[in-house]
Amino acid sequence: DAPPSPATRMSLGALFGQVFGAPLFGVHFVHVLLADLLTSASLMLYQLEMTACFVLTGNFLHDGERLTDAHDFCGGTSLHHLVAEPLMYAAPFWIRFVQCLYRYFATRNEPWLAWPRSHHLVNAGKYASALAVVAASTLHADLDYDRSGDRAFTPLKWTWLVCIVVKTVYCFVWDIYMDWDLGQWRPDAVHTDDLI
């Protein structure tokens, strides 16, 4: 097998650029497919970014040593931990959210509640729920102490828990009914009894 040609590499790079600039370049099937692959790989992207931080800052050299906040660039209360990690995790969901909104507004000639058009809006809600989980997880992980300094079941933790439940149920129902087309009864569908 020959390695990919430079033109192929350039077109893949251009495709990534178009995906990250979703509303500026339009949204076609290939953009949706690549963004869906990125959402599936969001945990890997988050861990890749975290690994790069540890390697580039040298934090991995302090094996078992407790670092002070001034020297801990990748964990604890560092700006990296509070901003870069959540942004890396949320980026694919943000891209799909923007793509869904773009498709919703691109179908503006249809009635605003017509199913082909509102389908995009409801799908955007799925990605918005994922973004809410990322935001609540970031806040809950570092800001859920009570006044005595102990970890407690605070309103932030309740918010986080509600966001996780809503996202899980939303994504499960969407995947079963819309993506996999299961659970919808159709009178004209072929039943398995007819096949036996």
C-alpha positions in Angstrom: 0.0 0.0 0.0 1.2 3.4 -0.9 1.0 6.3 1.6 -1.6 9.0 1.0 -0.6 11.5 -1.6 0.2 15.1 -0.5 -3.0 16.2 -2.3 -5.1 13.8 -0.1 -3.4 15.1 3.0 -4.1 18.7 2.0 -7.8 17.9 1.3 -8.1 16.2 4.7 -6.5 19.2 6.3 -8.9 21.5 4.4 -11.8 19.4 5.5 -10.8 19.7 9.1 -10.6 23.5 8.6 -14.1 23.6 7.1 -15.4 21.5 10.0 -13.9 23.8 12.6 -15.3 26.8 10.7 -18.7 25.1 10.4 -21.0 28.1 9.7 -18.6 29.8 7.3 -18.1 26.9 4.8 -21.6 25.4 4.8 -22.5 22.0 6.2 -22.4 18.9 3.9 -22.6 15.2 4.8 -18.8 14.9 4.9 -18.6 17.7 7.5 -21.3 16.1 9.6 -19.6 12.7 9.4 -16.2 14.1 10.4 -17.7 16.1 13.3 -19.6 13.0 14.5 -16.3 11.1 14.5 -14.8 13.9 16.6 -17.7 13.7 19.1 -17.0 10.0 19.4 -13.3 10.8 20.0 -13.9 13.7 22.4 -12.5 11.8 25.5 -9.5 10.8 23.4 -8.9 14.4 22.4 -9.2 15.5 26.0 -6.7 12.9 27.1 -4.4 13.8 24.2 -4.4 17.4 25.2 -3.8 16.5 28.9 -0.9 14.3 27.9 0.6 17.0 25.8 0.4 19.4 28.7 2.2 17.0 31.0 4.9 16.3 28.5 5.5 19.9 27.3 5.6 21.3 30.8 7.6 18.5 32.4 5.0 17.9 35.1 5.4 14.1 34.5 9.0 14.3 35.8 7.7 14.9 39.3 6.7 11.3 40.0 4.6 11.1 43.2 5.7 14.6 44.3 3.0 17.0 45.4 3.4 20.1 43.2 2.6 23.6 44.5 0.0 25.6 42.5 2.8 27.7 41.1 4.4 24.6 39.5 1.4 22.5 38.7 0.5 23.7 35.2 -1.7 20.8 34.2 -3.9 19.9 37.2 -5.6 21.1 40.3 -6.7 24.7 40.0 -4.5 25.6 37.0 -5.8 27.7 34.1 -5.2 24.7 31.9 -7.3 22.4 34.0 -10.2 25.0 34.3 -10.2 26.2 30.7 -8.1 24.2 28.2 -9.3 20.7 29.2 -13.1 21.6 29.1 -12.7 23.5 25.8 -10.9 20.5 24.2 -13.6 18.2 25.4 -16.5 20.5 24.4 -15.1 21.5 21.0 -16.6 18.5 19.0 -20.0 19.0 20.6 -19.9 22.7 19.9 -19.1 22.0 16.2 -22.1 19.6 15.9 -24.3 22.1 17.8 -23.4 24.9 15.3 -23.8 22.5 12.3 -27.3 21.6 13.5 -28.2 25.3 13.9 -26.8 26.0 10.4 -28.9 23.2 8.9 -32.0 24.5 10.7 -31.5 28.0 9.3 -30.6 26.7 5.9 -34.0 25.1 5.7 -35.8 28.4 6.4 -38.2 28.0 3.4 -40.0 25.2 5.3 -42.4 26.0 8.1 -40.5 26.5 11.3 -42.1 23.5 13.1 -42.1 21.2 10.1 -40.4 17.9 11.0 -37.5 17.9 8.5 -36.6 21.4 9.7 -37.3 21.1 13.4 -35.3 17.8 13.3 -32.1 19.9 13.2 -33.2 22.0 16.1 -34.0 19.0 18.3 -30.7 17.4 17.3 -29.0 20.7 18.3 -30.6 20.2 21.7 -28.7 16.9 22.1 -25.4 18.6 21.6 -26.4 21.5 23.9 -27.1 19.0 26.6 -23.6 17.6 26.2 -22.2 21.1 26.4 -24.2 21.7 29.7 -22.6 18.5 31.1 -19.1 19.8 30.3 -19.8 23.2 31.9 -21.4 21.6 35.0 -18.6 19.1 35.3 -16.0 21.8 35.2 -17.7 23.8 37.8 -18.7 20.9 40.1 -15.2 19.4 40.1 -13.6 22.5 41.5 -16.3 24.7 43.1 -18.5 22.3 45.1 -17.1 23.0 48.6 -19.4 24.1 51.4 -18.4 27.0 53.7 -16.3 24.7 56.0 -14.2 23.6 53.1 -15.6 20.1 53.0 -17.0 18.5 49.9 -20.7 18.5 50.1 -23.8 17.8 48.0 -24.1 21.4 47.0 -26.5 23.0 44.4 -23.6 22.8 41.9 -23.5 19.0 42.4 -27.2 18.8 42.0 -27.0 20.8 38.8 -24.3 18.5 37.5 -26.4 15.4 38.3 -29.5 16.8 36.6 -27.4 17.8 33.5 -26.0 14.2 33.3 -29.4 12.6 33.7 -31.0 14.9 31.1 -28.1 14.4 28.6 -28.2 10.6 29.1 -31.9 10.3 28.6 -32.0 12.8 25.7 -29.1 11.0 23.8 -30.5 7.5 24.5 -34.0 8.4 23.2 -32.6 10.3 20.2 -30.3 7.4 19.3 -33.0 4.8 19.6 -35.8 6.6 17.8 -33.9 8.9 15.3 -30.5 7.5 14.6 -31.3 3.8 14.7 -34.9 4.2 13.8 -36.1 1.7 16.4 -39.2 1.9 18.5 -41.3 3.6 15.8 -44.4 1.6 14.8 -45.3 1.9 11.2 -48.4 0.2 9.8 -46.6 -0.5 6.4 -43.5 -1.9 8.0 -42.6 -5.6 7.4 -43.0 -7.6 10.6 -40.7 -10.5 11.5 -43.8 -12.8 11.7 -44.2 -12.2 8.0 -40.7 -13.3 7.3 -40.9 -16.7 9.2 
